[in-house]
């Protein structure tokens, strides 16, 4: 049996997210993936320009029943929490059965962040 290729989706590419705000990806249609798909999220959070900190940043995924739905963060939906100095990681996620998913980057009140977030699926 042939291996499925890894598909990569750029959700945020060097996107500036100001202190006290969030960036939210477009909805991802999970119906396009086989039931046994494995997912991972890569993130890189850096401070912006002359900002002394990138703020405490949290990366979560949310699921929704409809494309234009109110999305909720399921139990275990936090991909990472990054301190004021920034950081990067690659984490496996296991979203519950739902037709749609978004990824959110929430920045604390102490600084502005530059976020790059990728979703890998196989």
VOKOLBA-195468 format. One record per atom (N, C-alpha, C): x, y, z. Coordinates in steps of 0.02 Angstrom, whole numbers, plus 50000, padded with zeros to 5 digits. Example, Ala and Ser with C-alpha at 12.3 -4.5 7.8 and 13.67 -1.06 7.14 Angstrom:
<recs>
506604971650390 506154977550390 506604983550390 506424988850354 506844994750357 506455000250394 
</recs>
This chain:
<recs>
500424994250000 500005000050000 500455006250000 500285011049959 500685017149953 500535021850012 501055025050035 500985030050088 500655036350061 500225039450101 499945045850081 500475051250094 500515056150051 500995061550062 500775066050120 501255069450149 501095074450200 500885080750164 500305083350183 500055089650156 500165095050207 500415100850186 500555106450231 500135112350211 499815115350261 499385121250251 499665126950293 499825132550261 500065138350297 499465142250324 499415142550390 498855145950422 499035153150439 499655154350461 499915161050474 500625161250447 500805166450410 501485167050385 501755173850405 502175173850456 502465180050483 501925185350494 501375183350524 500815187850537 500915191450603 500845198050602 500895202050662 500235201750700 500285199950764 499705199750808 499845204250867 499465209550873 499585214550925 499395212050994 499705215251044 499585213451114 498835213751130 498605208651165 497915208451187 497415206351133 497655204051075 497205201951021 497355194751000 496955192250954 497045185450927 497025185550852 497385180850823 497325179450752 496985172750745 496515172150698 496145165950689 496185163950615 496355157650604 496415155250535 495735154750502 495735154050436 495125152350400 494925145250421 494285143550414 494075136750430 494415131550385 494575125950416 494865120250381 494315114950377 494165112650317 493625107850307 493905100850319 493755098150379 494015091550397 493685085950359 493135087350324 492805082250284 493225080350224 493735084350208 494185082950152 494725077850169 494755075650232 495285071150254 494995064350273 495365058850259 495135052250282 495085052050358 494675047450383 494565046950455 495195045650495 495685042250466 496285040450503 496855045550494 496695051650472 497205056750461 497535058650527 498195059350524 498585061850581 498735069150568 498675073350619 498795080450613 499355082650660 499735087750639 500205091050684 500205098550667 500385102450717 500425109650709 501135111850725 501435115450677 502085118650688 501955126050702 502295128750752 502235135950765 502905138950780 502975145250760 503565149250777 503295156150797 503445158250858 503215164650884 503835168750901 503865174850873 504435179350886 504175186150908 504615190050940 504415196850958 504455201150896 504065206450896 504015210850838 504505216650845 504955217350796 505395223150791 505725225050856 505585231150879 505905233750939 505525231951003 504985228350996 504605226151055 505055221851099 505055223151164 505485219451210 505245212351223 504625210951205 504335204451219 503805202851165 503665196451156 503135194551110 502495193051148 502495194351212 501895192951252 501805185451263 501495183551316 501335176551328 500815174551276 500965169551235 500545167851178 500275160751186 499645159751168 499335153251171 499075151351101 499215145151082 498975142651017 498485136951031 497885137751003 497355132751013 497025131050947 496685125350946 496245123950889 495535123550914 495075125550872 494365125550888 493995121650834 493445118550852 493045114850804 492345117950799 492045116950741 491375119550729 490955114650689 490305115250696 489845110950660 489705113350589 489785119850579 489645122950514 490215127750498 490295129350434 490835133850412 490815140550449 490235143550453 490155150050485 489865149350555 490095144450591 489835142750657 490215146450711 489965145950773 490355147950831 490805141950847 491455143050846 491935137650857 492115137350931 492215131250956 492405130351027 493065126751031 493435127951085 494055124451097 493885118051135 493995112151105 493835105951139 494345104551195 494165099951239 494635097751290 495275095451256 495845097851279 496485096051248 496645099951185 496275105451173 496365109351112 496925114451113 497325114651166 497885119251169 498495115851137 498775119151086 499365116451052 500005118551087 499995124551117 500595126951151 500485133551185 500885134751236 500895141151271 501625143451270 501735149351242 502405151851231 502535157751276 503095158051308 503275163551353 503455169851316 503625175051354 503755181651327 504345181951278 504805177251280 505385177451236 505255173951169 504675170751161 504515167351098 504745160151098 504635156851042 504845149851036 504495146350980 504695140050969 504385136150916 504335128850938 503885125250905 503795118150922 503385114950866 503375108350866 502955104350821 502595099450866 501925099950867 501525095750913 500995091950874 500875085750895 500335081850867 499675084150898 499145084350857 498485085950884 498015080450861 497485079650899 496995074550884 496295077650891 496095081550841 495445084850847 494875079850850 494365081250890 493785076750893 493415076950827 492995072050816 492605071650755 492165077950748 492315081850698 491945088050684 492075089850611 491615093250578 491725094850507 492215100550494 492305105050542 492735110950529 493185112350589 493765115450575 494245117150626 494575123750608 494745127750658 495155133750651 495725133350701 496245137250688 496805137850735 496855145150755 496955146350820 496975153150846 497635154350882 497895160450874 498495162750909 498285168750950 498285168051017 498085173451062 498705176151097 498805182751092 499395185951121 499185189651184 499575188951237 499445192451299 499535199951292 499475203451347 499475210851345 500165213951348 500695210051353 501355212951364 501775214151301 501545212151243 501955213151183 501615210851120 501925212451063 501665210550997 502075204750970 501735199950939 502065193850914 502025193450838 502525190150811 502535188150740 502425180650739 501885178350708 501705171250711 501735167950642 502055162150641 502025157650583 501745151050610 501195148650579 500885142450601 500715138350540 500915132050541 500785127350487 500395121350514 499935118750474 499585112650490 499835107250442 500055101550470 500265095850430 499745090350437 499595086950382 499105081550384 499355075750342 499265069750368 499445063650331 498965058150350 
</recs>
